[in-house]
Amino acid sequence: MDSFSTVIRTASHEQHVEAETSTFMSDLLGGRLGVDAYARYTEQLWFVYEALENGAERLAADPVAGPFIRPELLRLASLERDLAHLRGADWRSGVTALPATRAYADRVRECAEEWPAGYVAHHYTRYLGDLSGGQIIRDKAERTWGFERKGDGVRFYVFEGIANPAAFKRSYRELLDEVPVDDLEKQRIVAECKRAFALNTGVFQALGDEFPLSA
């Protein structure tokens, strides 16, 4: 029988690919969009991680979500440094969440407050994605817009507290395999992972509408 982490990865594979291959992401990584599109994307991430990490402290003692709350994963401070670099010191006064981003952040917050196992689904889709595909985005951003390597503008993608990402991801998947819930709850977690990817894809679609490539 497959481990739970394998079940999650397999079940959400289709949504994962859809998110990764969105038109906006393809255009961004293909260097066809300007730095403004990258900055706008970074703003949207800030709203999602604010929801994800504001709920984290309260969940640290939770038997289901608690083991996943790892300080070395936290991204909010790095995002804020990136936004100060991209948008200037008063970036807070100018950031706005797209409706799709608001829907995503609201769902994360709802899970953080009411359903720790659902929060784990969002935690997994975000942080394991950042540790994996996020590194491709960092490399492209450095080369396309000339950010200093692992410096301001791409700090979100730099996990200074994680020396060995492969080993960290392995231990994270072991935590998933041991998550103390029954099979029905595991099915609900898988469904929430799919929902997380769909919400993320919605943000990409909205960004794509905002930054269309002129034909």
Summary of the structure (lengths in Angstrom):
residues: 215
radius of gyration: 16.9
end to end distance: 49.1
largest distance: 52.6
contacts: 642
relative contact order: 0.19
helix: 73%
strand: 0%
